[in-house]
């Protein structure tokens, strides 16, 4: 606007602008005295015009001084201040100050704006960002410099506020290179916001897992407002869950998880491998779909009592695969409890031990049964004899022990070979078993010697009848490969408790009776008596 333009304005135009301006306007001389104020300045301070014209700037702004005003550049500047009203209240203001020359003297023009509402919003903003548990910072979109930060973020990364205000985003970002971060910033400016996970580096060097929510505002050359949350614990839990899931899925042991009502909620791949059932076939069902029926009600009652008392059970049981095959499993069950102690989950882990059980059974059988006749051997015989004597002692009953020697077996074995000898032993064992009850024990001690334990004996005549049946059975001809073989048996008998009360003594006396039978011509029955030892 040229001087000619100013000249064309109505007289007093600038005076009217000054007086009716909405913002308070103060004119000061070089000493800091107010020499002109508008009506807005009077309303702003609560003083009348006459009162203000007797006052200086420091009367309403305790921090101001004329020297500070004159030391400023004449181009003008903006600053913030707190004005003191006549009633004692304080008003936050922004002041635009400019030195102007008028009639050969320098004056100071101050235009004020009441920023009370803005200050309240700033206070509210400050309270929000300082009281939130999440970290917060604002930063420049131009150079990524941090402009503001709350205490939560300071504690999160270990830096003081003063240190962070000298840093840029690049100094904290650990997952991206500076170039990648710059490209990320450009994308956020384009989209206006972003939500992502990254890592920040703590002052001591360790990495912090961060979840960030960024908003962009095109003010002050571009600003980012960022809320961040430390998710290190959550990420650690997620990794633990991933590891648990990997173990769950990769485990060679079957894992079954049931709810408080023992309904299946999850199974792992090994469960399908072992049982043959797919997850969708068993989820929601009771694990008893696997039951083989081999365990008694008492077995399961004891198992559930242990779980109720100890929240743990371990043992072996037999279950049934989808194809109907029975298999043995080693099972461990643990209970996961809620905070109140109630059951949340049952976790059952089991392995197929069928082959192990079969191997154990084979070893046990080899250790306890004769390989030729499949009869109990000496070891198992002595164990059963010991147990039966204990039963008799508790029940005050008796038993009879028979020793049987096959007459002329050695001759047959030497003449016709071991194959025929073995067949003779097998058939003899079958005939001996046929002569006794299922509760009695027939065993082979070795060579051509057999024993029989007859339990619950009520009279001697019953024992003698069994012995005669044995002799008759062994006298019948044996037919192998066209051969007609004749043998017989010599039987010695001792009674518990009449003849002996210990396993060793009873076997010794039955053996004495058996040899006495052989001495008297074979194919005989001889009961033990003290005279046989004379």
MOTA-V646019 format. One record per backbone hydrogen bond with DSSP energy under -0.5 kcal/mol. CO is the residue of the C=O (numbers start at 1). NH is the residue of the N-H. E is the energy in kcal/mol with one decimal. If there is no record, write none. Layout:
BEGIN
co/nh/e
CO/NH/E
CO/NH/E
END
This chain:
BEGIN
co/nh/e
2/6/-2.1
3/7/-2.5
4/8/-1.1
5/8/-0.7
5/9/-0.6
6/9/-1.4
10/13/-1.7
12/16/-2.1
13/17/-2.2
14/18/-2.7
15/19/-2.4
16/20/-2.5
17/21/-0.7
18/21/-0.6
19/39/-0.8
24/112/-2.9
25/38/-1.5
26/110/-3.0
27/35/-3.2
27/36/-1.4
28/108/-2.8
29/32/-1.9
32/57/-1.8
33/29/-2.2
36/27/-2.7
38/42/-1.4
39/43/-2.7
40/44/-2.3
41/45/-2.1
42/46/-2.6
45/86/-2.8
48/52/-2.5
49/53/-2.1
51/54/-1.5
52/55/-2.0
55/34/-2.2
56/59/-1.4
57/60/-1.5
57/61/-1.8
60/84/-2.4
61/64/-1.7
65/69/-1.6
66/70/-2.5
67/71/-1.6
68/72/-0.6
69/72/-0.8
73/76/-1.1
77/97/-3.1
79/95/-3.6
81/83/-0.5
81/93/-2.8
83/85/-0.6
83/91/-2.8
85/88/-1.6
89/85/-3.2
91/83/-2.9
92/115/-2.6
93/81/-2.4
94/113/-1.7
95/79/-2.5
95/97/-0.6
96/111/-2.5
97/77/-2.2
98/109/-3.1
100/102/-0.5
100/107/-3.5
102/105/-0.9
105/102/-3.2
107/100/-2.8
107/109/-0.5
108/28/-2.7
108/110/-0.5
109/98/-2.2
109/111/-0.5
110/26/-2.8
110/112/-0.5
111/96/-2.7
113/94/-1.9
115/119/-3.1
116/120/-2.6
117/121/-2.2
118/122/-2.5
119/123/-2.9
120/124/-2.9
121/125/-3.0
122/126/-3.1
123/127/-3.0
124/128/-2.5
125/129/-2.7
126/130/-2.1
127/131/-1.9
128/132/-1.5
135/228/-2.8
136/150/-2.2
137/226/-2.8
138/147/-3.1
138/148/-1.7
139/224/-2.8
140/144/-1.5
144/169/-2.3
145/140/-2.5
148/138/-2.0
150/154/-1.6
151/155/-2.6
152/156/-1.7
153/157/-2.2
154/158/-1.8
154/159/-0.6
157/203/-2.7
160/164/-2.3
161/165/-2.1
163/166/-1.3
164/167/-1.8
167/146/-2.4
168/171/-1.4
168/172/-0.6
169/172/-1.5
169/173/-2.2
172/201/-2.2
177/181/-2.8
178/182/-2.2
179/183/-2.0
180/184/-2.3
181/185/-2.6
182/186/-1.9
183/187/-1.9
184/188/-2.1
185/189/-2.3
186/190/-1.9
187/191/-2.5
188/192/-3.2
192/216/-2.6
194/214/-2.8
196/212/-3.2
198/210/-3.2
199/174/-3.0
199/175/-0.9
200/202/-0.6
200/208/-3.0
202/205/-2.0
206/202/-3.1
208/200/-2.2
209/231/-2.5
209/232/-0.6
210/198/-2.5
210/212/-0.5
211/229/-2.2
212/196/-2.3
213/227/-2.3
214/194/-2.0
215/225/-2.7
217/219/-1.7
217/223/-3.1
219/222/-2.3
222/141/-2.5
222/142/-0.5
223/217/-2.7
224/139/-2.2
224/226/-0.5
225/215/-2.1
226/137/-2.0
227/213/-2.6
228/135/-2.5
229/211/-2.2
229/231/-0.8
231/235/-3.1
232/236/-2.4
233/237/-2.6
234/238/-2.6
235/239/-2.5
236/240/-2.4
237/241/-2.7
238/242/-2.6
239/243/-2.8
240/244/-2.9
241/245/-2.9
242/246/-2.5
243/247/-2.9
244/248/-3.0
245/249/-2.6
246/250/-2.7
247/251/-1.9
254/350/-2.5
255/268/-1.5
256/348/-3.2
257/265/-3.3
257/266/-1.6
258/346/-2.6
259/262/-2.2
262/287/-0.6
263/259/-2.4
264/284/-3.2
266/257/-2.8
268/271/-1.2
268/272/-1.1
269/273/-2.1
270/274/-2.6
271/275/-3.2
271/276/-0.5
272/276/-2.1
275/322/-3.0
278/281/-1.7
278/282/-0.7
279/282/-1.5
279/283/-2.6
282/285/-2.6
285/264/-3.0
286/289/-1.7
287/290/-2.2
288/291/-1.2
290/320/-3.7
296/300/-1.5
297/301/-2.4
298/302/-2.6
299/303/-1.9
300/304/-2.5
301/305/-2.0
302/306/-2.1
303/307/-2.1
304/308/-2.3
305/309/-1.9
306/310/-3.4
306/311/-0.6
306/312/-0.7
307/311/-1.6
311/335/-1.8
313/333/-3.1
315/331/-3.2
317/329/-2.7
318/292/-0.9
319/327/-2.8
321/324/-1.9
325/321/-3.1
327/319/-2.7
328/353/-2.2
328/354/-0.6
329/317/-1.9
329/331/-0.6
330/351/-1.5
331/315/-2.5
332/349/-2.9
333/313/-2.0
334/347/-3.1
335/337/-0.6
336/344/-2.8
336/345/-1.9
338/341/-1.9
342/338/-3.1
345/336/-3.1
346/258/-2.5
346/348/-0.6
347/334/-2.3
347/349/-0.5
348/256/-2.9
349/332/-2.3
350/254/-2.6
351/330/-2.0
351/353/-0.7
353/357/-3.2
354/358/-2.8
355/359/-2.6
356/360/-2.9
357/361/-3.2
358/362/-2.5
359/363/-2.7
360/364/-3.0
361/365/-2.9
362/366/-2.9
363/367/-2.0
364/368/-1.3
365/369/-2.6
368/377/-2.5
370/374/-2.0
375/370/-3.7
376/444/-2.3
377/381/-2.8
378/382/-2.6
379/383/-1.8
380/384/-2.7
381/385/-2.7
382/386/-2.2
383/387/-2.2
384/388/-2.8
385/389/-2.3
386/390/-1.9
387/391/-2.2
388/392/-2.5
389/393/-2.3
390/394/-2.1
391/395/-2.5
392/396/-1.2
392/397/-1.6
398/457/-1.9
399/496/-2.7
400/402/-0.5
400/454/-3.0
401/494/-2.1
402/452/-2.2
403/492/-2.8
404/450/-3.2
405/407/-0.6
405/490/-2.5
406/409/-1.2
407/488/-0.8
408/412/-1.7
409/413/-2.8
410/414/-2.6
411/415/-2.3
412/416/-2.9
413/417/-1.5
417/421/-2.1
418/422/-3.2
419/423/-2.0
420/424/-2.2
421/425/-2.0
422/426/-2.5
423/427/-2.4
424/428/-2.2
425/429/-2.3
426/430/-2.0
427/431/-2.3
428/432/-2.3
429/433/-2.3
430/434/-1.6
431/435/-0.7
432/435/-1.1
433/436/-1.1
437/440/-1.1
441/453/-2.5
442/376/-0.8
443/445/-0.5
443/451/-2.7
446/449/-2.3
448/406/-2.0
449/445/-1.9
449/446/-1.1
450/404/-3.3
451/443/-2.8
452/402/-2.8
452/454/-0.6
453/441/-1.7
453/455/-0.6
454/400/-2.5
457/398/-0.5
459/462/-0.7
459/463/-0.9
460/464/-2.3
461/465/-2.2
462/466/-1.8
463/467/-2.3
464/468/-2.5
465/469/-2.4
466/470/-2.1
467/471/-2.3
468/472/-2.8
469/473/-2.4
470/474/-2.4
471/475/-1.6
472/476/-1.0
474/487/-0.6
478/480/-0.6
478/485/-3.2
480/483/-2.5
483/480/-1.4
483/485/-0.6
485/478/-3.1
488/407/-2.6
489/491/-0.5
490/405/-2.2
491/526/-2.4
492/403/-2.9
493/528/-3.0
494/401/-3.1
495/499/-2.5
495/500/-1.2
496/399/-1.7
502/506/-2.6
503/507/-2.4
504/508/-2.1
505/509/-2.2
506/510/-2.2
507/511/-2.2
508/512/-2.0
509/513/-2.1
510/514/-2.0
511/515/-2.2
512/516/-1.8
513/517/-1.7
514/518/-1.7
515/519/-2.2
516/520/-1.4
517/522/-1.3
518/521/-1.5
524/491/-3.0
526/493/-2.5
529/532/-1.6
530/533/-1.6
531/534/-1.5
END
